[in-house]
């Protein structure tokens, strides 16, 4: 609901209050249901979680590049520890990072398609003023 109110653009004010204890019964929500509700609220109004995949991919690609340079310098100055290990690990890390980057790009496209499929209007009219013409 908070996402819908923020999207529609209602004016809002914060009112502090102390909620009284429940008069009878117990909540029907358990922790898993509350987690699902929070997840739905997060994913319904934001593309930020989809962008995380791209960010992790870029960070992984950068770290695999730095790891590859570290292994290269270590091999040049100290010799080979285990033949083939360094290059294999660098390539695996880099390809995994590329996968994350492309999954993030696909996620961005799918997120934009999802937002368009909601058919929300471009703008909302708060008040219509009639004038005599």
N, CA, C and O atoms as CSV, one atom per row, in Angstrom:
chain,resi,resn,atom,element,x,y,z
A,1,UNK,N,N,0.813,-1.196,0.000
A,1,UNK,CA,C,0.000,0.000,0.000
A,1,UNK,C,C,0.854,1.256,0.000
A,1,UNK,O,O,0.500,2.244,-0.644
A,2,UNK,N,N,1.973,1.231,0.713
A,2,UNK,CA,C,2.813,2.420,0.761
A,2,UNK,C,C,3.336,2.771,-0.628
A,2,UNK,O,O,3.421,3.945,-0.987
A,3,UNK,N,N,3.684,1.749,-1.406
A,3,UNK,CA,C,4.162,1.991,-2.765
A,3,UNK,C,C,3.079,2.581,-3.643
A,3,UNK,O,O,3.359,3.455,-4.463
A,4,UNK,N,N,1.851,2.123,-3.490
A,4,UNK,CA,C,0.749,2.658,-4.291
A,4,UNK,C,C,0.489,4.112,-3.921
A,4,UNK,O,O,0.308,4.949,-4.806
A,5,UNK,N,N,0.468,4.427,-2.627
A,5,UNK,CA,C,0.227,5.810,-2.221
A,5,UNK,C,C,1.350,6.723,-2.708
A,5,UNK,O,O,1.091,7.846,-3.139
A,6,UNK,N,N,2.578,6.256,-2.643
A,6,UNK,CA,C,3.706,7.069,-3.111
A,6,UNK,C,C,3.623,7.259,-4.625
A,6,UNK,O,O,3.940,8.336,-5.131
A,7,UNK,N,N,3.200,6.222,-5.352
A,7,UNK,CA,C,3.126,6.321,-6.803
A,7,UNK,C,C,2.038,7.291,-7.228
A,7,UNK,O,O,2.239,8.087,-8.146
A,8,UNK,N,N,0.889,7.234,-6.569
A,8,UNK,CA,C,-0.236,8.082,-6.943
A,8,UNK,C,C,0.067,9.532,-6.602
A,8,UNK,O,O,-0.462,10.439,-7.245
A,9,UNK,N,N,0.894,9.762,-5.620
A,9,UNK,CA,C,1.298,11.120,-5.297
A,9,UNK,C,C,0.428,11.791,-4.255
A,9,UNK,O,O,0.350,13.019,-4.218
A,10,UNK,N,N,-0.229,11.014,-3.408
A,10,UNK,CA,C,-1.026,11.610,-2.352
A,10,UNK,C,C,-0.140,12.404,-1.412
A,10,UNK,O,O,1.009,12.043,-1.158
A,11,UNK,N,N,-0.705,13.508,-0.891
A,11,UNK,CA,C,-0.002,14.226,0.163
A,11,UNK,C,C,-0.042,13.363,1.412
A,11,UNK,O,O,-1.054,12.719,1.688
A,12,UNK,N,N,1.025,13.343,2.152
A,12,UNK,CA,C,1.021,12.539,3.357
A,12,UNK,C,C,1.692,13.299,4.485
A,12,UNK,O,O,2.550,14.155,4.270
A,13,UNK,N,N,1.284,12.967,5.663
A,13,UNK,CA,C,1.852,13.541,6.882
A,13,UNK,C,C,2.103,12.397,7.846
A,13,UNK,O,O,1.356,11.419,7.866
A,14,UNK,N,N,3.135,12.516,8.629
A,14,UNK,CA,C,3.477,11.478,9.597
A,14,UNK,C,C,2.803,11.803,10.917
A,14,UNK,O,O,2.936,12.907,11.445
A,15,UNK,N,N,2.085,10.834,11.436
A,15,UNK,CA,C,1.417,10.985,12.731
A,15,UNK,C,C,1.964,9.909,13.651
A,15,UNK,O,O,1.800,8.715,13.397
A,16,UNK,N,N,2.611,10.337,14.715
A,16,UNK,CA,C,3.140,9.377,15.686
A,16,UNK,C,C,2.020,8.954,16.630
A,16,UNK,O,O,1.249,9.790,17.103
A,17,UNK,N,N,1.935,7.676,16.896
A,17,UNK,CA,C,0.963,7.180,17.850
A,17,UNK,C,C,1.472,5.882,18.437
A,17,UNK,O,O,2.335,5.217,17.865
A,18,UNK,N,N,0.930,5.538,19.574
A,18,UNK,CA,C,1.268,4.285,20.231
A,18,UNK,C,C,0.130,3.315,19.977
A,18,UNK,O,O,-1.012,3.557,20.367
A,19,UNK,N,N,0.454,2.228,19.325
A,19,UNK,CA,C,-0.564,1.246,18.971
A,19,UNK,C,C,-0.920,0.441,20.207
A,19,UNK,O,O,-0.038,-0.082,20.888
A,20,UNK,N,N,-2.213,0.340,20.500
A,20,UNK,CA,C,-2.600,-0.473,21.665
A,20,UNK,C,C,-2.422,-1.959,21.356
A,20,UNK,O,O,-2.343,-2.360,20.195
A,21,UNK,N,N,-2.362,-2.754,22.397
A,21,UNK,CA,C,-2.248,-4.195,22.206
A,21,UNK,C,C,-3.500,-4.729,21.530
A,21,UNK,O,O,-4.580,-4.147,21.637
A,22,UNK,N,N,-3.339,-5.836,20.839
A,22,UNK,CA,C,-4.464,-6.479,20.177
A,22,UNK,C,C,-5.466,-6.912,21.248
A,22,UNK,O,O,-5.100,-7.522,22.252
A,23,UNK,N,N,-6.730,-6.586,21.012
A,23,UNK,CA,C,-7.740,-6.884,22.035
A,23,UNK,C,C,-8.076,-8.369,22.117
A,23,UNK,O,O,-8.336,-8.900,23.197
A,24,UNK,N,N,-8.067,-9.034,20.957
A,24,UNK,CA,C,-8.352,-10.472,21.001
A,24,UNK,C,C,-7.712,-11.155,19.809
A,24,UNK,O,O,-7.462,-10.527,18.781
A,25,UNK,N,N,-7.450,-12.435,19.950
A,25,UNK,CA,C,-6.907,-13.233,18.864
A,25,UNK,C,C,-5.436,-12.976,18.609
A,25,UNK,O,O,-4.781,-12.231,19.338
A,26,UNK,N,N,-4.931,-13.606,17.559
A,26,UNK,CA,C,-3.538,-13.444,17.169
A,26,UNK,C,C,-3.479,-13.113,15.695
A,26,UNK,O,O,-4.438,-13.328,14.955
A,27,UNK,N,N,-2.359,-12.596,15.285
A,27,UNK,CA,C,-2.185,-12.245,13.886
A,27,UNK,C,C,-2.250,-13.492,13.008
A,27,UNK,O,O,-1.875,-14.589,13.421
A,28,UNK,N,N,-2.733,-13.290,11.797
A,28,UNK,CA,C,-2.799,-14.406,10.856
A,28,UNK,C,C,-1.523,-14.540,10.048
A,28,UNK,O,O,-1.362,-15.498,9.292
A,29,UNK,N,N,-0.607,-13.578,10.203
A,29,UNK,CA,C,0.636,-13.602,9.448
A,29,UNK,C,C,1.725,-14.291,10.251
A,29,UNK,O,O,1.875,-14.055,11.450
A,30,UNK,N,N,2.481,-15.142,9.577
A,30,UNK,CA,C,3.685,-15.679,10.198
A,30,UNK,C,C,4.886,-14.989,9.555
A,30,UNK,O,O,4.715,-14.140,8.680
A,31,UNK,N,N,6.068,-15.337,9.968
A,31,UNK,CA,C,7.272,-14.659,9.472
A,31,UNK,C,C,7.440,-14.835,7.966
A,31,UNK,O,O,7.844,-13.893,7.285
A,32,UNK,N,N,7.142,-16.004,7.436
A,32,UNK,CA,C,7.283,-16.247,6.003
A,32,UNK,C,C,6.303,-15.391,5.202
A,32,UNK,O,O,6.673,-14.842,4.164
A,33,UNK,N,N,5.077,-15.271,5.664
A,33,UNK,CA,C,4.087,-14.454,4.973
A,33,UNK,C,C,4.476,-12.971,5.012
A,33,UNK,O,O,4.295,-12.257,4.026
A,34,UNK,N,N,5.005,-12.513,6.139
A,34,UNK,CA,C,5.468,-11.131,6.226
A,34,UNK,C,C,6.648,-10.889,5.294
A,34,UNK,O,O,6.748,-9.827,4.680
A,35,UNK,N,N,7.542,-11.870,5.186
A,35,UNK,CA,C,8.678,-11.748,4.271
A,35,UNK,C,C,8.187,-11.663,2.824
A,35,UNK,O,O,8.688,-10.850,2.046
A,36,UNK,N,N,7.212,-12.496,2.460
A,36,UNK,CA,C,6.653,-12.459,1.102
A,36,UNK,C,C,5.986,-11.118,0.816
A,36,UNK,O,O,6.108,-10.590,-0.289
A,37,UNK,N,N,5.283,-10.563,1.801
A,37,UNK,CA,C,4.646,-9.263,1.645
A,37,UNK,C,C,5.689,-8.175,1.416
A,37,UNK,O,O,5.518,-7.315,0.552
A,38,UNK,N,N,6.764,-8.218,2.189
A,38,UNK,CA,C,7.840,-7.237,2.018
A,38,UNK,C,C,8.503,-7.401,0.659
A,38,UNK,O,O,8.813,-6.411,-0.005
A,39,UNK,N,N,8.721,-8.630,0.246
A,39,UNK,CA,C,9.337,-8.894,-1.062
A,39,UNK,C,C,8.453,-8.370,-2.184
A,39,UNK,O,O,8.951,-7.746,-3.121
A,40,UNK,N,N,7.159,-8.612,-2.103
A,40,UNK,CA,C,6.238,-8.116,-3.125
A,40,UNK,C,C,6.249,-6.592,-3.188
A,40,UNK,O,O,6.245,-6.010,-4.273
A,41,UNK,N,N,6.263,-5.949,-2.024
A,41,UNK,CA,C,6.315,-4.496,-1.999
A,41,UNK,C,C,7.595,-3.954,-2.594
A,41,UNK,O,O,7.578,-2.924,-3.268
A,42,UNK,N,N,8.694,-4.623,-2.358
A,42,UNK,CA,C,9.982,-4.171,-2.886
A,42,UNK,C,C,10.070,-4.368,-4.392
A,42,UNK,O,O,10.500,-3.470,-5.116
A,43,UNK,N,N,9.666,-5.535,-4.862
A,43,UNK,CA,C,9.820,-5.837,-6.278
A,43,UNK,C,C,8.738,-5.213,-7.149
A,43,UNK,O,O,8.926,-5.098,-8.360
A,44,UNK,N,N,7.614,-4.807,-6.572
A,44,UNK,CA,C,6.535,-4.241,-7.374
A,44,UNK,C,C,6.768,-2.783,-7.742
A,44,UNK,O,O,6.204,-2.305,-8.726
A,45,UNK,N,N,7.575,-2.074,-6.987
A,45,UNK,CA,C,7.719,-0.647,-7.215
A,45,UNK,C,C,9.164,-0.194,-7.397
A,45,UNK,O,O,9.448,1.002,-7.326
A,46,UNK,N,N,10.068,-1.120,-7.628
A,46,UNK,CA,C,11.468,-0.728,-7.764
A,46,UNK,C,C,12.209,-1.683,-8.690
A,46,UNK,O,O,11.977,-2.892,-8.688
A,47,UNK,N,N,13.101,-1.106,-9.475
A,47,UNK,CA,C,13.978,-1.914,-10.311
A,47,UNK,C,C,15.349,-2.089,-9.663
A,47,UNK,O,O,16.239,-2.716,-10.238
A,48,UNK,N,N,15.515,-1.533,-8.468
A,48,UNK,CA,C,16.811,-1.601,-7.794
A,48,UNK,C,C,17.303,-3.030,-7.572
A,48,UNK,O,O,18.491,-3.285,-7.775
A,49,UNK,N,N,16.446,-3.979,-7.163
A,49,UNK,CA,C,16.959,-5.345,-6.986
A,49,UNK,C,C,17.477,-5.955,-8.289
A,49,UNK,O,O,18.403,-6.766,-8.274
A,50,UNK,N,N,16.878,-5.564,-9.410
A,50,UNK,CA,C,17.359,-6.075,-10.688
A,50,UNK,C,C,18.726,-5.493,-11.035
A,50,UNK,O,O,19.545,-6.154,-11.673
A,51,UNK,N,N,18.964,-4.275,-10.618
A,51,UNK,CA,C,20.246,-3.629,-10.900
A,51,UNK,C,C,21.375,-4.222,-10.072
A,51,UNK,O,O,22.543,-4.110,-10.441
A,52,UNK,N,N,21.031,-4.854,-8.952
A,52,UNK,CA,C,22.054,-5.454,-8.096
A,52,UNK,C,C,22.851,-6.524,-8.830
A,52,UNK,O,O,24.053,-6.665,-8.602
A,53,UNK,N,N,22.198,-7.277,-9.707
A,53,UNK,CA,C,22.891,-8.315,-10.458
A,53,UNK,C,C,23.980,-7.707,-11.326
A,53,UNK,O,O,25.092,-8.232,-11.391
A,54,UNK,N,N,23.666,-6.610,-11.989
A,54,UNK,CA,C,24.668,-5.935,-12.812
A,54,UNK,C,C,25.811,-5.415,-11.952
A,54,UNK,O,O,26.981,-5.552,-12.310
A,55,UNK,N,N,25.466,-4.819,-10.820
A,55,UNK,CA,C,26.504,-4.265,-9.940
A,55,UNK,C,C,27.426,-5.373,-9.444
A,55,UNK,O,O,28.647,-5.222,-9.460
A,56,UNK,N,N,26.836,-6.501,-8.999
A,56,UNK,CA,C,27.666,-7.619,-8.555
A,56,UNK,C,C,28.505,-8.169,-9.701
A,56,UNK,O,O,29.641,-8.593,-9.488
A,57,UNK,N,N,27.959,-8.168,-10.913
A,57,UNK,CA,C,28.715,-8.628,-12.073
A,57,UNK,C,C,29.914,-7.742,-12.352
A,57,UNK,O,O,31.014,-8.238,-12.596
A,58,UNK,N,N,29.705,-6.423,-12.318
A,58,UNK,CA,C,30.820,-5.503,-12.548
A,58,UNK,C,C,31.874,-5.625,-11.455
A,58,UNK,O,O,33.073,-5.606,-11.733
A,59,UNK,N,N,31.417,-5.751,-10.202
A,59,UNK,CA,C,32.370,-5.920,-9.105
A,59,UNK,C,C,33.140,-7.237,-9.236
A,59,UNK,O,O,34.338,-7.296,-8.963
A,60,UNK,N,N,32.436,-8.290,-9.657
A,60,UNK,CA,C,33.099,-9.580,-9.863
A,60,UNK,C,C,34.100,-9.534,-11.002
A,60,UNK,O,O,35.183,-10.110,-10.905
A,61,UNK,N,N,33.743,-8.848,-12.087
A,61,UNK,CA,C,34.671,-8.723,-13.217
A,61,UNK,C,C,35.915,-7.937,-12.807
A,61,UNK,O,O,37.035,-8.291,-13.174
A,62,UNK,N,N,35.703,-6.869,-12.044
A,62,UNK,CA,C,36.839,-6.087,-11.567
A,62,UNK,C,C,37.713,-6.901,-10.624
A,62,UNK,O,O,38.939,-6.861,-10.717
A,63,UNK,N,N,37.080,-7.643,-9.711
A,63,UNK,CA,C,37.870,-8.443,-8.773
A,63,UNK,C,C,38.602,-9.580,-9.491
A,63,UNK,O,O,39.730,-9.910,-9.124
A,64,UNK,N,N,37.979,-10.184,-10.509
A,64,UNK,CA,C,38.688,-11.245,-11.242
A,64,UNK,C,C,39.850,-10.666,-12.036
A,64,UNK,O,O,40.884,-11.317,-12.186
A,65,UNK,N,N,39.689,-9.443,-12.549
A,65,UNK,CA,C,40.801,-8.787,-13.247
A,65,UNK,C,C,41.944,-8.508,-12.270
A,65,UNK,O,O,43.107,-8.769,-12.580
A,66,UNK,N,N,41.613,-7.978,-11.093
A,66,UNK,CA,C,42.648,-7.716,-10.092
A,66,UNK,C,C,43.307,-9.006,-9.618
A,66,UNK,O,O,44.519,-9.050,-9.409
A,67,UNK,N,N,42.505,-10.058,-9.450
A,67,UNK,CA,C,43.047,-11.364,-9.052
A,67,UNK,C,C,43.981,-11.907,-10.131
A,67,UNK,O,O,45.041,-12.455,-9.828
A,68,UNK,N,N,43.578,-11.751,-11.388
A,68,UNK,CA,C,44.427,-12.201,-12.494
A,68,UNK,C,C,45.757,-11.460,-12.522
A,68,UNK,O,O,46.805,-12.066,-12.749
A,69,UNK,N,N,45.715,-10.134,-12.289
A,69,UNK,CA,C,46.962,-9.359,-12.248
A,69,UNK,C,C,47.832,-9.786,-11.070
A,69,UNK,O,O,49.052,-9.887,-11.198
A,70,UNK,N,N,47.196,-10.038,-9.915
A,70,UNK,CA,C,47.936,-10.497,-8.744
A,70,UNK,C,C,48.629,-11.827,-9.032
A,70,UNK,O,O,49.804,-12.001,-8.709
A,71,UNK,N,N,47.904,-12.759,-9.638
A,71,UNK,CA,C,48.476,-14.073,-9.964
A,71,UNK,C,C,49.599,-13.923,-10.980
A,71,UNK,O,O,50.626,-14.593,-10.880
A,72,UNK,N,N,49.402,-13.041,-11.960
A,72,UNK,CA,C,50.439,-12.823,-12.978
A,72,UNK,C,C,51.729,-12.311,-12.333
A,72,UNK,O,O,52.808,-12.843,-12.595
A,73,UNK,N,N,51.621,-11.285,-11.495
A,73,UNK,CA,C,52.818,-10.742,-10.846
A,73,UNK,C,C,53.444,-11.752,-9.884
A,73,UNK,O,O,54.668,-11.863,-9.811
A,74,UNK,N,N,52.615,-12.483,-9.151
A,74,UNK,CA,C,53.147,-13.481,-8.237
A,74,UNK,C,C,53.880,-14.577,-8.998
A,74,UNK,O,O,54.928,-15.048,-8.555
A,75,UNK,N,N,53.339,-14.982,-10.134
A,75,UNK,CA,C,53.974,-16.025,-10.935
A,75,UNK,C,C,55.286,-15.520,-11.532
A,75,UNK,O,O,56.277,-16.248,-11.570
A,76,UNK,N,N,55.288,-14.252,-12.004
A,76,UNK,CA,C,56.505,-13.698,-12.596
A,76,UNK,C,C,57.627,-13.554,-11.568
A,76,UNK,O,O,58.790,-13.805,-11.884
A,77,UNK,N,N,57.291,-13.156,-10.354
A,77,UNK,CA,C,58.322,-12.895,-9.359
A,77,UNK,C,C,58.677,-14.099,-8.489
A,77,UNK,O,O,59.818,-14.219,-8.042
A,78,UNK,N,N,57.712,-14.996,-8.242
A,78,UNK,CA,C,57.973,-16.112,-7.335
A,78,UNK,C,C,57.895,-17.480,-8.005
A,78,UNK,O,O,58.216,-18.488,-7.377
A,79,UNK,N,N,57.486,-17.533,-9.233
A,79,UNK,CA,C,57.364,-18.818,-9.910
A,79,UNK,C,C,55.939,-19.359,-9.848
A,79,UNK,O,O,55.039,-18.716,-9.309
A,80,UNK,N,N,55.754,-20.541,-10.403
A,80,UNK,CA,C,54.427,-21.147,-10.504
A,80,UNK,C,C,54.176,-22.039,-9.294
A,80,UNK,O,O,54.979,-22.920,-8.987
A,81,UNK,N,N,53.043,-21.802,-8.600
A,81,UNK,CA,C,52.668,-22.656,-7.469
A,81,UNK,C,C,52.058,-23.959,-7.975
A,81,UNK,O,O,52.571,-25.046,-7.711
A,82,UNK,N,N,50.992,-23.832,-8.681
A,82,UNK,CA,C,50.273,-24.986,-9.204
A,82,UNK,C,C,49.912,-24.662,-10.648
A,82,UNK,O,O,49.182,-23.705,-10.907
A,83,UNK,N,N,50.402,-25.424,-11.554
A,83,UNK,CA,C,50.267,-25.110,-12.970
A,83,UNK,C,C,48.801,-25.128,-13.415
A,83,UNK,O,O,48.079,-26.097,-13.178
A,84,UNK,N,N,48.378,-24.044,-14.063
A,84,UNK,CA,C,47.043,-23.953,-14.620
A,84,UNK,C,C,45.977,-23.455,-13.672
A,84,UNK,O,O,44.905,-23.037,-14.110
A,85,UNK,N,N,46.252,-23.492,-12.378
A,85,UNK,CA,C,45.239,-23.092,-11.405
A,85,UNK,C,C,44.885,-21.618,-11.530
A,85,UNK,O,O,43.709,-21.255,-11.552
A,86,UNK,N,N,45.889,-20.786,-11.610
A,86,UNK,CA,C,45.650,-19.336,-11.615
A,86,UNK,C,C,44.845,-18.906,-12.835
A,86,UNK,O,O,43.868,-18.168,-12.714
A,87,UNK,N,N,45.257,-19.368,-13.995
A,87,UNK,CA,C,44.542,-18.956,-15.207
A,87,UNK,C,C,43.127,-19.523,-15.229
A,87,UNK,O,O,42.193,-18.843,-15.653
A,88,UNK,N,N,42.966,-20.754,-14.779
A,88,UNK,CA,C,41.644,-21.367,-14.758
A,88,UNK,C,C,40.709,-20.619,-13.810
A,88,UNK,O,O,39.565,-20.338,-14.166
A,89,UNK,N,N,41.182,-20.295,-12.612
A,89,UNK,CA,C,40.353,-19.572,-11.647
A,89,UNK,C,C,39.996,-18.182,-12.167
A,89,UNK,O,O,38.860,-17.737,-12.009
A,90,UNK,N,N,40.947,-17.499,-12.779
A,90,UNK,CA,C,40.677,-16.163,-13.308
A,90,UNK,C,C,39.616,-16.213,-14.394
A,90,UNK,O,O,38.702,-15.389,-14.405
A,91,UNK,N,N,39.725,-17.164,-15.303
A,91,UNK,CA,C,38.754,-17.288,-16.388
A,91,UNK,C,C,37.378,-17.652,-15.841
A,91,UNK,O,O,36.377,-17.093,-16.289
A,92,UNK,N,N,37.304,-18.570,-14.890
A,92,UNK,CA,C,36.019,-18.965,-14.313
A,92,UNK,C,C,35.362,-17.776,-13.611
A,92,UNK,O,O,34.167,-17.536,-13.786
A,93,UNK,N,N,36.132,-17.036,-12.824
A,93,UNK,CA,C,35.580,-15.870,-12.143
A,93,UNK,C,C,35.106,-14.817,-13.133
A,93,UNK,O,O,34.047,-14.217,-12.947
A,94,UNK,N,N,35.886,-14.592,-14.184
A,94,UNK,CA,C,35.516,-13.570,-15.162
A,94,UNK,C,C,34.264,-13.971,-15.932
A,94,UNK,O,O,33.383,-13.138,-16.146
A,95,UNK,N,N,34.168,-15.218,-16.350
A,95,UNK,CA,C,32.979,-15.669,-17.087
A,95,UNK,C,C,31.747,-15.644,-16.183
A,95,UNK,O,O,30.661,-15.277,-16.633
A,96,UNK,N,N,31.900,-16.025,-14.933
A,96,UNK,CA,C,30.786,-15.924,-13.994
A,96,UNK,C,C,30.331,-14.483,-13.820
A,96,UNK,O,O,29.134,-14.214,-13.716
A,97,UNK,N,N,31.281,-13.560,-13.789
A,97,UNK,CA,C,30.936,-12.142,-13.681
A,97,UNK,C,C,30.214,-11.652,-14.929
A,97,UNK,O,O,29.260,-10.881,-14.837
A,98,UNK,N,N,30.667,-12.097,-16.083
A,98,UNK,CA,C,29.973,-11.726,-17.319
A,98,UNK,C,C,28.540,-12.246,-17.316
A,98,UNK,O,O,27.623,-11.557,-17.763
A,99,UNK,N,N,28.352,-13.459,-16.814
A,99,UNK,CA,C,26.992,-13.999,-16.707
A,99,UNK,C,C,26.126,-13.102,-15.833
A,99,UNK,O,O,24.986,-12.809,-16.192
A,100,UNK,N,N,26.644,-12.666,-14.698
A,100,UNK,CA,C,25.884,-11.789,-13.820
A,100,UNK,C,C,25.568,-10.455,-14.499
A,100,UNK,O,O,24.466,-9.928,-14.345
A,101,UNK,N,N,26.516,-9.914,-15.242
A,101,UNK,CA,C,26.275,-8.658,-15.944
A,101,UNK,C,C,25.138,-8.816,-16.939
A,101,UNK,O,O,24.232,-7.984,-16.985
A,102,UNK,N,N,25.179,-9.879,-17.738
A,102,UNK,CA,C,24.139,-10.065,-18.753
A,102,UNK,C,C,22.791,-10.424,-18.132
A,102,UNK,O,O,21.749,-10.045,-18.666
A,103,UNK,N,N,22.795,-11.143,-17.024
A,103,UNK,CA,C,21.538,-11.397,-16.320
A,103,UNK,C,C,20.967,-10.077,-15.794
A,103,UNK,O,O,19.755,-9.863,-15.826
A,104,UNK,N,N,21.835,-9.209,-15.317
A,104,UNK,CA,C,21.379,-7.892,-14.856
A,104,UNK,C,C,20.797,-7.065,-15.982
A,104,UNK,O,O,19.792,-6.379,-15.792
A,105,UNK,N,N,21.414,-7.119,-17.158
A,105,UNK,CA,C,20.890,-6.384,-18.315
A,105,UNK,C,C,19.522,-6.942,-18.708
A,105,UNK,O,O,18.589,-6.179,-18.961
A,106,UNK,N,N,19.402,-8.258,-18.758
A,106,UNK,CA,C,18.103,-8.869,-19.062
A,106,UNK,C,C,17.069,-8.501,-18.004
A,106,UNK,O,O,15.912,-8.230,-18.324
A,107,UNK,N,N,17.489,-8.492,-16.749
A,107,UNK,CA,C,16.588,-8.113,-15.677
A,107,UNK,C,C,16.082,-6.691,-15.831
A,107,UNK,O,O,14.914,-6.416,-15.559
A,108,UNK,N,N,16.951,-5.779,-16.264
A,108,UNK,CA,C,16.534,-4.390,-16.490
A,108,UNK,C,C,15.469,-4.324,-17.582
A,108,UNK,O,O,14.466,-3.628,-17.432
A,109,UNK,N,N,15.686,-5.046,-18.675
A,109,UNK,CA,C,14.695,-5.059,-19.743
A,109,UNK,C,C,13.375,-5.651,-19.272
A,109,UNK,O,O,12.309,-5.099,-19.545
A,110,UNK,N,N,13.445,-6.765,-18.572
A,110,UNK,CA,C,12.222,-7.414,-18.091
A,110,UNK,C,C,11.505,-6.514,-17.087
A,110,UNK,O,O,10.276,-6.443,-17.090
A,111,UNK,N,N,12.254,-5.831,-16.235
A,111,UNK,CA,C,11.650,-4.903,-15.282
A,111,UNK,C,C,10.930,-3.763,-15.972
A,111,UNK,O,O,9.850,-3.357,-15.542
A,112,UNK,N,N,11.517,-3.241,-17.041
A,112,UNK,CA,C,10.866,-2.155,-17.778
A,112,UNK,C,C,9.609,-2.655,-18.491
A,112,UNK,O,O,8.601,-1.952,-18.559
A,113,UNK,N,N,9.683,-3.873,-19.018
A,113,UNK,CA,C,8.495,-4.459,-19.645
A,113,UNK,C,C,7.403,-4.642,-18.594
A,113,UNK,O,O,6.231,-4.380,-18.864
A,114,UNK,N,N,7.777,-5.085,-17.413
A,114,UNK,CA,C,6.818,-5.293,-16.325
A,114,UNK,C,C,6.146,-3.983,-15.945
A,114,UNK,O,O,4.931,-3.944,-15.755
A,115,UNK,N,N,6.920,-2.913,-15.831
A,115,UNK,CA,C,6.351,-1.613,-15.480
A,115,UNK,C,C,5.390,-1.145,-16.567
A,115,UNK,O,O,4.317,-0.622,-16.263
A,116,UNK,N,N,5.768,-1.330,-17.834
A,116,UNK,CA,C,4.882,-0.945,-18.939
A,116,UNK,C,C,3.612,-1.775,-18.950
A,116,UNK,O,O,2.548,-1.265,-19.300
A,117,UNK,N,N,3.699,-3.039,-18.575
A,117,UNK,CA,C,2.532,-3.918,-18.630
A,117,UNK,C,C,1.490,-3.568,-17.565
A,117,UNK,O,O,0.347,-4.018,-17.647
A,118,UNK,N,N,1.873,-2.774,-16.572
A,118,UNK,CA,C,0.921,-2.372,-15.541
A,118,UNK,C,C,-0.078,-1.350,-16.073
A,118,UNK,O,O,-1.112,-1.115,-15.447
A,119,UNK,N,N,0.215,-0.743,-17.214
A,119,UNK,CA,C,-0.666,0.236,-17.858
A,119,UNK,C,C,-0.999,1.412,-16.949
A,119,UNK,O,O,-2.132,1.891,-16.950
A,120,UNK,N,N,-0.056,1.866,-16.199
A,120,UNK,CA,C,-0.283,3.028,-15.356
A,120,UNK,C,C,-0.218,4.274,-16.230
A,120,UNK,O,O,0.584,4.337,-17.162
A,121,UNK,N,N,-1.046,5.253,-15.941
A,121,UNK,CA,C,-1.013,6.476,-16.763
A,121,UNK,C,C,0.290,7.238,-16.552
A,121,UNK,O,O,0.962,7.078,-15.533
A,122,UNK,N,N,0.632,8.064,-17.530
A,122,UNK,CA,C,1.874,8.837,-17.454
A,122,UNK,C,C,1.773,9.891,-16.361
A,122,UNK,O,O,2.756,10.178,-15.676
A,123,UNK,N,N,0.587,10.469,-16.197
A,123,UNK,CA,C,0.384,11.475,-15.161
A,123,UNK,C,C,-1.019,11.325,-14.599
A,123,UNK,O,O,-1.874,10.674,-15.199
A,124,UNK,N,N,-1.247,11.935,-13.442
A,124,UNK,CA,C,-2.557,11.901,-12.786
A,124,UNK,C,C,-3.038,13.326,-12.587
A,124,UNK,O,O,-2.244,14.227,-12.318
A,125,UNK,N,N,-4.335,13.525,-12.721
A,125,UNK,CA,C,-4.917,14.843,-12.503
A,125,UNK,C,C,-5.447,14.874,-11.082
A,125,UNK,O,O,-6.305,14.075,-10.710
A,126,UNK,N,N,-4.926,15.812,-10.285
A,126,UNK,CA,C,-5.325,15.889,-8.892
A,126,UNK,C,C,-6.709,16.513,-8.753
A,126,UNK,O,O,-7.527,16.046,-7.961
A,127,UNK,N,N,-6.971,17.578,-9.531
A,127,UNK,CA,C,-8.245,18.263,-9.403
A,127,UNK,C,C,-8.588,18.883,-10.754
A,127,UNK,O,O,-7.733,19.477,-11.411
A,128,UNK,N,N,-9.828,18.742,-11.154
A,128,UNK,CA,C,-10.286,19.338,-12.406
A,128,UNK,C,C,-11.033,20.614,-12.076
A,128,UNK,O,O,-11.994,20.604,-11.307
A,129,UNK,N,N,-10.585,21.709,-12.661
A,129,UNK,CA,C,-11.215,22.994,-12.434
A,129,UNK,C,C,-12.027,23.333,-13.678
A,129,UNK,O,O,-11.486,23.416,-14.780
A,130,UNK,N,N,-13.317,23.526,-13.493
A,130,UNK,CA,C,-14.166,23.864,-14.629
A,130,UNK,C,C,-14.227,25.370,-14.743
A,130,UNK,O,O,-14.394,26.068,-13.743
A,131,UNK,N,N,-14.092,25.870,-15.950
A,131,UNK,CA,C,-14.168,27.298,-16.212
A,131,UNK,C,C,-15.235,27.546,-17.260
A,131,UNK,O,O,-15.503,26.690,-18.104
A,132,UNK,N,N,-15.835,28.710,-17.201
A,132,UNK,CA,C,-16.818,29.100,-18.210
A,132,UNK,C,C,-16.079,29.686,-19.395
A,132,UNK,O,O,-15.383,30.694,-19.276
A,133,UNK,N,N,-16.237,29.048,-20.528
A,133,UNK,CA,C,-15.555,29.528,-21.734
A,133,UNK,C,C,-16.542,30.140,-22.671
A,133,UNK,O,O,-16.165,30.604,-23.747
